[in-house]
Amino acid sequence: MKILQKNIDKKDDYELLKQYLDTGDLEILGELYNRYIHLVYGVCLKYLNDREESKDAVNKIFENLIGEIPKFEIQNFRSWLYVVTKNYCLMEIRKNKTEKRRFEKFSSEHFMESTEVLHPIDEAPESSLEDQLKGCIEKLKSEQQKCIHMFYYEKMCYKEISGALDLDISKVKSFIQNGKRNLKICLEQHTVNQDV
């Protein structure tokens, strides 16, 4: 075990990452993650502004890495991990805001006397459009799909997407533009099919 630890300590991030991908050994991933655990905690604390929530986030991000790492060609683990951590925090903030809004809406509709309850039909177009959009995104080519998802859903900038996917910024812009065009065509076709 000590010999293994010594060998792990000597390896750089890229070698450890490759070794983890080859073996699936969580101990190796744990060693790699531990090198940047202070960075992850610091970023979480900056965005979430809560020590306990940040500690939980550190654990959840590690768990997420197990599924995320094989999806990407990571050249610089530290930079990639920073982006992953930042995106995780932003998603948590967005989720918390959405939950808060839902709770406030629920409270106002069910507990206040003077309430104007929306008819379900008023909300239907939005949710059905969202379903159509998700279906169209799934039909995009892999690179367009990833770039669109990161740009619109994870709120990443071109540079961050470029780093995460190891692509030139011009390629990222191109994938997003072409993806948007294909989504527009897909949504228009869906509307035409509904009208027929």
PAVEXTI-175986 format. One record per residue: residue number from 0; residue in one letter; x, y, z of N, C-alpha, C in turn. Coordinates in steps of 0.1 Angstrom, whole numbers. Atoms other than C-alpha are relative to their C-alpha. Example, Ala and Ser with C-alpha at 12.3 -4.5 7.8 and 13.67 -1.06 7.14 Angstrom:
REM PAVEXTI-175986
ATOM pos code  n.px  n.py  n.pz ca.px ca.py ca.pz  c.px  c.py  c.pz
ATOM   0    A     9   -12     0   123   -45    78     9    12     0
ATOM   1    S    -9   -11     0   137   -11    71    -8    11     8
//
This chain:
REM PAVEXTI-175986
ATOM pos code  n.px  n.py  n.pz ca.px ca.py ca.pz  c.px  c.py  c.pz
ATOM   0    M     8   -12     0     0     0     0     9    13     0
ATOM   1    K    -9   -11    -1    28    24     9     7     2   -13
ATOM   2    I    -7    -1    13    46    16   -24   -10     7   -10
ATOM   3    L    11    -5     9    13    23   -43    -1    15     2
ATOM   4    Q     2   -14    -4     9    56   -24    12     9    -5
ATOM   5    K   -12    -8     4    45    67   -32    -1     2   -15
ATOM   6    N     1    -1    15    39    59   -69   -11    11    -4
ATOM   7    I    11    -9     3     6    79   -69     5    14     3
ATOM   8    D    -5   -13    -3    23   109   -52     9     6   -11
ATOM   9    K   -10    -4    10    50   110   -79    -7     4   -13
ATOM  10    K     6    -2    13    25   111  -108    -7    13    -1
ATOM  11    D     7   -13     2    11   143  -123   -14    -3    -2
ATOM  12    D    15     2     1   -26   149  -127    -4    -8   -12
ATOM  13    Y     4     7    12   -27   137  -163     2   -15     1
ATOM  14    E    -3    14    -2   -11   104  -154   -10    -7     9
ATOM  15    L    10     6    -9   -34    98  -125   -14    -1    -6
ATOM  16    L    13     0     7   -64   107  -146    -1   -12   -10
ATOM  17    K    -1    11    10   -53    82  -173    -1   -14     8
ATOM  18    Q     0    13    -8   -47    55  -146   -14    -2     5
ATOM  19    Y    13     2    -5   -81    61  -131   -10    -5   -11
ATOM  20    L     9     4    12   -98    58  -166     3   -14    -4
ATOM  21    D    -3    14     3   -79    26  -172    -5   -10    10
ATOM  22    T     3    10   -10   -86    10  -139   -14     1     7
ATOM  23    G    12    -3    -7  -117    27  -125     2    -1    15
ATOM  24    D    -4     1   -14   -99    26   -91    -4    14     7
ATOM  25    L     5   -12    -6  -117    52   -69    11     6    10
ATOM  26    E   -11    -5    -9   -86    54   -46     9    10    -8
ATOM  27    I    -8    -9     8   -67    70   -75    -7    13    -3
ATOM  28    L     8   -12     2   -95    94   -83    -1     8    13
ATOM  29    G     0    -7   -13   -97   102   -45    13     8     2
ATOM  30    E   -13    -6    -2   -60   110   -45     1    13    -9
ATOM  31    L     0   -12    10   -63   133   -76    -9    11     5
ATOM  32    Y    10   -10    -5   -94   150   -61     5     7    13
ATOM  33    N    -6    -6   -13   -76   155   -27    10    11    -3
ATOM  34    R   -10   -10     4   -50   176   -45    -7    14    -1
ATOM  35    Y     7   -13     3   -77   202   -52   -12     2     9
ATOM  36    I    12    -1    -9  -102   197   -24    -2    14     6
ATOM  37    H     1   -13    -6   -93   231    -9    -5    10   -11
ATOM  38    L     5    -8    11   -99   247   -43   -15    -1    -2
ATOM  39    V    14     3     1  -133   230   -46    -8     6    11
ATOM  40    Y     7    -5   -12  -143   239   -11    -1    16     0
ATOM  41    G    -1   -14     1  -132   275   -17   -10     6   -10
ATOM  42    V     9    -5    11  -152   279   -49   -15    -2     5
ATOM  43    C    14     3    -5  -183   263   -32    -4    11    11
ATOM  44    L     3   -10   -11  -180   287    -2    -3    13    -6
ATOM  45    K     2   -13     6  -177   317   -25   -14     1    -6
ATOM  46    Y    13    -1     7  -209   308   -44   -11    -3     9
ATOM  47    L    11     5    -9  -230   290   -18    -1     8    13
ATOM  48    N     0    -9   -12  -219   312    11    -5    -7    13
ATOM  49    D     5     8   -11  -226   284    36    10   -12     2
ATOM  50    R   -10    11    -2  -200   261    52    -5   -14    -1
ATOM  51    E     6    14     0  -222   230    57    -4    -3   -14
ATOM  52    E     5     3    14  -237   233    22    12    -2    -9
ATOM  53    S   -12     1     8  -202   237     8     7   -13     2
ATOM  54    K    -6    13    -3  -189   206    26    -8   -11    -7
ATOM  55    D     9    10     7  -219   186    12     3     0   -15
ATOM  56    A    -3    -1    14  -211   200   -22    13    -7    -4
ATOM  57    V   -13     7     2  -175   188   -20    -2   -15    -2
ATOM  58    N     2    14     1  -187   153   -15    -9    -4   -12
ATOM  59    K     8     3    12  -214   155   -42     7     1   -13
ATOM  60    I    -8    -2    12  -190   169   -67     9   -12    -3
ATOM  61    F    -8    11     2  -167   140   -61    -8   -12    -6
ATOM  62    E     8    11     6  -195   115   -67    -4     3   -14
ATOM  63    N     4    -4    14  -205   134   -99    12    -3    -9
ATOM  64    L   -12     2     9  -169   131  -112     1   -14    -5
ATOM  65    I    -1    14     5  -172    93  -114    -7    -2   -13
ATOM  66    G     7     1    13  -198    97  -141     4    10   -11
ATOM  67    E    -4   -11    10  -185   129  -157    13    -2    -7
ATOM  68    I   -14     1     6  -148   122  -162     0    -8   -13
ATOM  69    P    -1     7    12  -153    95  -188    -6     7   -13
ATOM  70    K     7    -6    11  -175   118  -209     9    11    -7
ATOM  71    F    -8   -11     5  -147   144  -215    15    -4    -2
ATOM  72    E   -15     2     1  -111   145  -228     6    12     7
ATOM  73    I    -4   -10    -9   -96   164  -200    16     2    -1
ATOM  74    Q   -14    -3     1   -62   181  -206     6     5    13
ATOM  75    N    -4    -7   -12   -60   202  -175   -10    -3    11
ATOM  76    F    10     5   -10   -77   185  -145    -4    12     9
ATOM  77    R     2   -11   -10   -74   216  -122   -10    10    -6
ATOM  78    S     9   -10     6   -91   240  -147   -14    -6    -3
ATOM  79    W    12     7     3  -117   214  -157    -8    -1    13
ATOM  80    L     6     2   -13  -125   207  -120    -6    14     5
ATOM  81    Y     4   -14    -4  -128   245  -114   -14     3    -7
ATOM  82    V    12    -3     8  -154   248  -142   -12    -9     5
ATOM  83    V    10     9    -4  -173   217  -130    -6     5    14
ATOM  84    T     4    -4   -13  -174   230   -94    -8    13    -1
ATOM  85    K     7   -13     2  -185   265  -105   -14    -3    -5
ATOM  86    N    13     3     6  -213   250  -127    -9    -7    10
ATOM  87    Y     8     7   -11  -224   227   -98    -7    10     9
ATOM  88    C     5   -10    -9  -227   257   -75   -11     9    -6
ATOM  89    L    10    -8     7  -246   278  -101   -13    -8    -2
ATOM  90    M    12     8     1  -270   249  -107    -8    -1    13
ATOM  91    E     6     1   -14  -276   246   -69    -7    13     3
ATOM  92    I     6   -13    -3  -283   283   -66   -13     2    -8
ATOM  93    R    12    -1     9  -307   282   -96   -11    -9     6
ATOM  94    K    10    10    -5  -324   251   -81    -7     6    13
ATOM  95    N     6    -6   -13  -328   268   -47    -9    12    -3
ATOM  96    K     8   -11     3  -342   299   -63   -14    -5    -6
ATOM  97    T    12     6     6  -367   278   -84    -9    -6    11
ATOM  98    E     8     6   -11  -378   259   -52    -6    11     8
ATOM  99    K     5   -11    -8  -382   292   -34   -12     6    -7
ATOM 100    R    11    -6     8  -403   306   -62   -12    -9     0
ATOM 101    R    11     9     0  -424   275   -63    -7     0    13
ATOM 102    F     5     0   -13  -429   276   -26    -9    13     2
ATOM 103    E     7   -13    -1  -439   313   -27   -13     0    -8
ATOM 104    K    12     0     8  -463   307   -55   -11    -9     6
ATOM 105    F     9     9    -7  -478   277   -37    -7     7    12
ATOM 106    S     5    -7   -12  -481   297    -5   -10    11    -4
ATOM 107    S     9   -11     3  -497   327   -22   -13    -6    -6
ATOM 108    E    12     5     6  -522   305   -41    -9    -7    10
ATOM 109    H     8     9    -9  -532   283   -12    -2     7    14
ATOM 110    F     2    -5   -13  -528   305    19    -4    14     1
ATOM 111    M     4   -14     0  -536   341     9   -14     1    -5
ATOM 112    E    15    -1     4  -572   353     6    -1     6   -14
ATOM 113    S     2    -6    13  -568   376   -24    10    -6   -10
ATOM 114    T    -9     6     9  -552   354   -49    -6    -2   -14
ATOM 115    E     4     2    14  -554   352   -87     7   -12    -5
ATOM 116    V    -6    13     4  -549   316   -96     0    -1   -15
ATOM 117    L    -1     2    15  -536   309  -131    -8   -12    -4
ATOM 118    H     7    12     6  -557   286  -152    11    -9    -6
ATOM 119    P   -11     9     6  -536   255  -162     3     3   -14
ATOM 120    I    -2    -2    14  -540   264  -198    10    12    -2
ATOM 121    D   -10   -12     0  -520   297  -191    14    -5     1
ATOM 122    E   -14     5    -3  -490   276  -181     4   -10   -11
ATOM 123    A    -3    11     9  -493   248  -207    10     3   -12
ATOM 124    P    -9    -3    11  -476   265  -237    14    -1     3
ATOM 125    E   -13     0    -4  -445   271  -218     6   -14     2
ATOM 126    S    -5    13    -4  -441   236  -204     1    -9   -13
ATOM 127    S     0     8    12  -450   220  -238    12     4    -9
ATOM 128    L   -11    -5     8  -425   242  -256    14    -5     6
ATOM 129    E   -12     6    -7  -398   231  -230     2   -14    -4
ATOM 130    D    -1    14     4  -406   195  -238     4    -2   -14
ATOM 131    Q    -4     1    14  -404   201  -275    15     4    -2
ATOM 132    L   -14    -4     1  -371   219  -270    10   -11     4
ATOM 133    K    -9    11    -5  -356   191  -250     1   -11   -10
ATOM 134    G     0    11    11  -367   166  -277     9     4   -12
ATOM 135    C    -8    -5    12  -351   188  -304    15     0     4
ATOM 136    I   -14     0    -4  -318   191  -284     5   -14     0
ATOM 137    E    -5    14     0  -316   153  -281     3    -4   -15
ATOM 138    K    -2     4    14  -317   151  -320    13     7    -5
ATOM 139    L   -12    -6     5  -287   174  -323    12    -9     0
ATOM 140    K   -13     8     0  -252   161  -331     6     2    14
ATOM 141    S    -5     0   -14  -232   153  -300     7    13     4
ATOM 142    E    -7   -12    -4  -209   184  -301   -10    12     2
ATOM 143    Q    10   -11    -1  -238   208  -307    -8    -2    13
ATOM 144    Q     8     3   -12  -258   191  -280     8     5    13
ATOM 145    K    -8    -3   -12  -230   195  -254     2    15     1
ATOM 146    C    -2   -14     0  -222   231  -264   -13     8     4
ATOM 147    I    13    -7    -3  -259   242  -263    -3    -2    14
ATOM 148    H     4     3   -14  -265   225  -230     9     8    10
ATOM 149    M    -9    -8    -9  -234   241  -214    -2    15    -1
ATOM 150    F     2   -14     1  -241   275  -228   -13     5     6
ATOM 151    Y    13    -5    -4  -278   278  -221    -5    -5    14
ATOM 152    Y     5     6   -12  -285   254  -192    10     2    12
ATOM 153    E   -10    -1   -11  -252   256  -173     6    14     0
ATOM 154    K    -4   -14     0  -246   293  -182    15     1    -1
ATOM 155    M   -14    -1     2  -210   287  -193     3     9   -11
ATOM 156    C    -4    -9    11  -192   312  -215     8    -8   -10
ATOM 157    Y    -7     7    11  -174   303  -248    13    -6     5
ATOM 158    K   -14     4    -5  -140   301  -230    -1   -12     9
ATOM 159    E     2    11    -9  -153   278  -203    -3   -13    -7
ATOM 160    I     4    11     8  -169   255  -228    12    -5    -8
ATOM 161    S   -12     4     8  -137   255  -249     9    -8     9
ATOM 162    G    -9     7   -10  -117   245  -218    -5   -14     4
ATOM 163    A     6    13    -5  -141   218  -207     0   -10   -11
ATOM 164    L     1    10    11  -145   202  -241    13    -1    -8
ATOM 165    D   -13     0     7  -109   209  -253    -2     3   -15
ATOM 166    L     3    -4    14  -122   227  -284     5    15    -2
ATOM 167    D    -2   -14     3  -112   260  -301   -13     8     2
ATOM 168    I    12    -9    -2  -135   289  -292    -8     2   -13
ATOM 169    S     8    -1    13  -144   293  -329    -8   -12    -3
ATOM 170    K     8    12     2  -156   257  -330   -12     0    10
ATOM 171    V    10     0   -10  -176   262  -298   -11    10    -6
ATOM 172    K    10    -9     6  -193   293  -314    -8    -6   -12
ATOM 173    S     6     6    12  -199   274  -346   -10   -11     4
ATOM 174    F     9    11    -5  -215   244  -327   -13     6     6
ATOM 175    I    12    -6    -6  -238   268  -308    -9     6   -11
ATOM 176    Q     8    -7    11  -248   288  -339    -8   -11    -8
ATOM 177    N     6    11     8  -255   256  -359   -11    -7     8
ATOM 178    G     9     7    -9  -272   240  -329   -13     9     1
ATOM 179    K    12    -9    -1  -295   271  -326    -8    -1   -13
ATOM 180    R     7     0    13  -303   270  -363    -8   -13    -1
ATOM 181    N     6    13     1  -311   233  -361   -12    -1    10
ATOM 182    L    11     0   -10  -333   238  -330   -12     8    -5
ATOM 183    K    10    -8     6  -352   265  -348    -8    -8   -10
ATOM 184    I     6     9    10  -359   242  -377    -8   -11     6
ATOM 185    C     7    11    -7  -369   214  -354   -13     4     6
ATOM 186    L    12    -5    -7  -393   235  -334   -10     5   -10
ATOM 187    E     9    -4    10  -408   250  -366    -7   -12    -6
ATOM 188    Q     6    12     6  -414   215  -380   -10    -6    10
ATOM 189    H     9     6   -10  -430   204  -347   -13     8    -1
ATOM 190    T    12    -8     0  -454   234  -349    -8    -3   -13
ATOM 191    V     7     3    13  -462   227  -386    -8   -14     1
ATOM 192    N     6    13    -2  -469   190  -377   -12     1     9
ATOM 193    Q    11    -1    -9  -492   201  -349   -12     7    -7
ATOM 194    D    11    -7     7  -512   224  -372    -7    -8   -11
ATOM 195    V     6     9    11  -517   197  -399   -11    -9     6
//
